[in-house]
Amino acid sequence: MDDVKAKVLEWLRSGSDTARDIVDLPWNVREIQPNTYVAEHPRMPFSLLVTFSEDFVYLTVPLGMETFSMTKDEKLRVYHALLLLNGKVNLMKFFLAGMNDDVYLRVDLDRKTLGKGEFNDALTSLLIGLLSAVSALGLEEEFAQEVFDRIVGMVFERLQKGASRDELLRFLTVRVGMSPEDARALLDRVLQSSDQGDDVGYF
């Protein structure tokens, strides 16, 4: 593993759940193919794809929005909103990729000059860009539901691995940042749905 890759992965994996800077949160990182990793932290409302090339480190966030099947008017509205945002938020850019013209956010970082401060700025820019896109496209309800389902999925995954109720409450309050009252209420619903064999992703 080269020095830049090792440094970036260490920045993501180490840290504290009480950190102020995004880069100092302890992200869960796993390799999904050579030179490409997915990083997640329950307090961040997105999954981060980290790709290493010879000259750049690419940080990419999928928006989960397919535009191929949209009408021309729908595409025009979406593309217009995203192009305007490209000029308003530093570092990041929106682009389309894949067979269904999925929307992604990306920051390209030069390997030769990359430092931890710039890396943190890039993560912050991606978060701002994502929230700006959600607002500009009127996707607040869908986004809130997606974030909720993602947290529920993380709880259920830990439950299947044998985590205790106290461990799950600590995960929700410390790592996710929920209040103890909200954490207990959510956990009660997850445990009840799990006992009944329901799909815990939706209530």
N, C-alpha and C positions, 0 to 999 in steps of 0.2 A: 504494500500500500504506500502511495507516495505521500510526501509531507503535507501537501495542501489537503488532500482527502482526509488524512488522519486528523489534521487540525480541525477541519469543519465538523467531522463526525464527533470529535471530542467536545467542541463547543455545544453541539446539540444535546449530547448524552449527559453531560455533567451539569450541575446546577442545583437550584433549590426551588421548591414549589411556591415559596414566598418572594421570589425574585421580582424586581420591578421591570427589568428588561426582558424582552421576549427570548433573546438568545440565552439568557441565564436560567430559563426553565429547563427541567430535565425531560427532554423529549424521548419518546420511545422510537427507536430507529431500527429499521430492518431492511436488508438488501432484497430487492425484488427482481433484479437482473444485474449483470455486470455493469458497474459504475453508476447504477441508479438505485436510490434508496427512498423509502417513504418514512416520514417522520410525523409523529402525532403527539400532541399534549392535550389533555381533556379541557384545559382552559382556552385553547385556541379553536376557533370555529371552522377549522379547515385541516385537511391533510396536505402535507407538504411533500412534493416530489423534488429530490435533490439529485441532479445528474452532473457527472464530471466528464468534461471533454479535455482535449489536450490543452486548450487555451482558456476555457471558461468553466465556471460553476453556474449551472442553471437552477434557479429556484422556481418551481411551477406549482400553481394551485388550480385544480379543476373546479369550475363553477357548477358542474352537473347540469349544464344547459345545452341541449341539442338545437341547432338552428336549421338543419337541413330540411326538416319537414315543415318549417314555418311558412306562412304565406309571405308574399313579397312585402306587404305592408308591415307584417310583424318583424321580418328581417330588417327592414329599413329602420324601424323604431329602435330595435336592439343595437344594430351596428352604429347608428347615430349616437345613441347614449354612450356606448363604449368608446367610440372615437373621441368624444368630448372628454371623457374621463382620462383617456391616454394623455391629454394635454394638461390635466389638472393635478395629477398625482405624480410625484417624483419617482424616478427609477423604473417603476413597473410599466408593463404594457399588456394590453389584451390581445389575444390572437385566437384563431380558429385552427383546429387540428382534428384528424380522424375522419372516418367515413361519413359521420353524421355532423360534421362541422361543429364539434363541441367547442364551447368557450373556455379559454384558460387565461390565467394571469401569470406573467413571468417576469423575473428579474435576471439579467445576465451579469455575472460578476467576473471580472478579469482575475485569473489565478495569480498573475505576477504581483499584483498590488493588494490582494485581498487581506483585510484585517478584521478583527472581531467587531469593531465599531461599525464598519461598513456592512458587515454581515447582519448585525442587529438592525441597522437602518433599512436593509432590504426586507427583512421579515416584517418590520413595522409598516413599510410601504405596501407590502402584500395585504396585510390586515386592513389598512385604510382603503386600499383599492377594492378589496372584497366587499367591505361594508358600504362603500360608495356605490358599487354596482348593484348591490341588493336594494338600496334606497332608490337609485335612478330607474331601476327596472320594476319597482313595485313588488318585490319578492319577499317582503318582510315576514309574512306568515309562513310561506314555504321554507324560508331560511330558518326561522325559529323552530319549526317542526323537525327539520333536518338535524339541527344542533341537539335538540332534545332526544331524538332517536339515536343519535351517535353516543350520547352520554348513557342512555339506557343500555345500548349494546355493550359498552365498556363494563357497566355494572354486571350485566348478565354473564359476560365472559369471565369475570372474576368469580362470580357465584358458581359457575360450572367448574372452576378450578379449586373450589373448596374454601373460598374466602368466608370469614365469619361476618356476622352483622356489624360488629365493631370495626372490622377492617374496611367494610364497604362504606360505613359512615365516615370513616377517616378519609377514604378516597374522595367522597363527594364534598366534604368540607374543606380539606386541605388542598387536594389536587385540582378539583373542579372549582372550588371557591364558593360553594353554596352555603347558605345559612344552615345551622343545625336543624331548624324547624323544617325548612324545605327539603333538606337531605333525608330526614326521617320520613316525611310524607312520600317522597319519591321512592325510597327503599321499600316502604310498606306496599306500594302499588306494584313494584317489580316482584317482590316476594310472593304477593297474592297471585299475580298473573302466572308466575313460574309454577306455583303449587297447582294451579288449575290447568296448566298446560297451554295457556294462551300465548299469542304472539306478543312478546313484551315490548316490541318496538312501537306499538300503537295502543293507545288507551281510549 
